[in-house]
């Protein structure tokens, strides 16, 4: 992790454990489920079981795992079918949204520029990088102004965070590719044409699909 401070404050034991566990989950084999126990995680993270328990509950709420009484936390497998379904739904929503925001307001372009710059600073922090990636795409969807689509999109992104985090953790060049593609999306929006914006977004999602479906070959 690239920073010991978040938002100007020293992160709590739960925050540190949460980020440790989130990256640990991303490194697990994606085929076949895995059980994690509080004691095992506490020993690996070098912390007590209380922050581990709190972090597990937080990750369960985000859809990363399922807590099974008397067994531990179950991290489910990720199938190609699930990846395909999530990405197809994302493409439908995001393609409509990115075209809807053209021509973009100056302050919106500034927001996207800021997010790309922030993501560049987090290139060696997989958890922070993917959180910023999520913020970039969420900004475009919310800007489109359809609250129903925005709510539906949030449910998709929760499911895809683990997929994207795994792709970044297991492929050193993936983060740089994402940065280049995000920059291309912003420049296409800046050009003020719906076709260019739609094409840049489609190219990025196609690249993302390939990275998510073929993690062991990257």
Order of alpha helices (4+ residues) and beta strands (2+ residues): beta-beta-alpha-beta-alpha-alpha-beta-beta-alpha-alpha-alpha-alpha-alpha-alpha
